[in-house]
Amino acid sequence: MSRPFLKMNGLGNDFIVVDARDTAFAPAPEQVRAWGDRASGIGFDQLIAIEGSASGDAFMRVWNSDGGTVETCGNALRCVGWYLNPKAAEKTLKIDTLGGATKAIVIRADEKTGTVAVDMGKPRLDWREIPLSEEMDTLRLELKVGPYDAPLYHTPCAVSMGNPHVVFFVDDVSKVDVAATGSLIENHPLFPEGVNVEFAQVIDRQTIRMRVWERGAGITQSCGTGACATLVATARRGLTDRTATVIMDGGPLHIAWAENDHVIMTGPVEVEFEGTL
Ligand SMILES: N[C@H](CCC[C@H](N)C(=O)O)C(=O)O
């Protein structure tokens, strides 16, 4: 059965979005991989299905381009919020995910763009919630990359936004081999469910430059949950305020870790084209 989709992105992190509220959509992992292949398929970082929800406006299901189903996706939540708000200038929507409930406040600009603020909920900071394979202080992980006596990167911070993240603090992200290091850490035994890997360079107390290797997708232009995890990590370490702009290869996201412990991510949405699977 052919399925219409919207090709969308949030700061270059790109998706195929399928509205599955009326008809079930459950592709096999190898089919997801085939669609996601940028050489022979349509190409995307994640495949997104919008499903009905008994407790909210919709349920968002996420597959990485490697075919694996994962908990959530921050940039895609903005795209789904925009999609669910066809007319109104502003609308608040409850969007559920495997990683927890979120609330999207959608300011739809026009048929192709918009700005969406998403309440991503509370960060999870206990080692069991990341999860890690052993008890450890998530503020300063005992983890080194590179020669043991002169590691390239070490002592990162772990944060879950419903999905797992490990944040390394570096002096200059342009000097990091994100592919080599990210792919090494993604499947490290300390992370039994894999992990998204961020490299954060603090510019000042309100500005962070970050690059990301995503679990199941590799280097992406931007990562919404990664930007949230990065801000939580830098604030926990006292390196930034609890509100900052996280500048990724694809552009900036505004992240605020509010007093109620919820993390609010605000950023753009873009529709690229319509298609059929
Ligand atoms: N690769 C992530 C899912 C997509 C997250 C990212 N694209 C975002 O915007 O949050 C994971 O395996 O947890």
The ligand as an SDF file (V2000), in Angstrom:
LIG
                    3D

 13 12  0  0  0  0  0  0  0  0999 V2000
   19.3280    9.0440   17.4030 N   0  0  0  0  0  0  0  0  0  0  0  0
   18.4100    9.2630   18.5390 C   0  0  0  0  0  0  0  0  0  0  0  0
   16.9750    9.4960   18.0360 C   0  0  0  0  0  0  0  0  0  0  0  0
   16.8290   10.8410   17.3050 C   0  0  0  0  0  0  0  0  0  0  0  0
   17.1860   11.9940   18.1860 C   0  0  0  0  0  0  0  0  0  0  0  0
   17.4720   13.3170   17.4850 C   0  0  0  0  0  0  0  0  0  0  0  0
   17.3770   13.3160   16.0440 N   0  0  0  0  0  0  0  0  0  0  0  0
   16.6880   14.4510   18.1140 C   0  0  0  0  0  0  0  0  0  0  0  0
   16.3610   15.4330   17.4250 O   0  0  0  0  0  0  0  0  0  0  0  0
   16.4600   14.3690   19.3520 O   0  0  0  0  0  0  0  0  0  0  0  0
   18.4580    8.0120   19.4510 C   0  0  0  0  0  0  0  0  0  0  0  0
   18.8080    6.9360   18.9600 O   0  0  0  0  0  0  0  0  0  0  0  0
   18.1160    8.1670   20.6370 O   0  0  0  0  0  0  0  0  0  0  0  0
  1  2  1  0
  2  3  1  0
  2 11  1  0
  3  4  1  0
  4  5  1  0
  5  6  1  0
  6  7  1  0
  6  8  1  0
  8  9  2  0
  8 10  1  0
 11 12  2  0
 11 13  1  0
M  END
$$$$
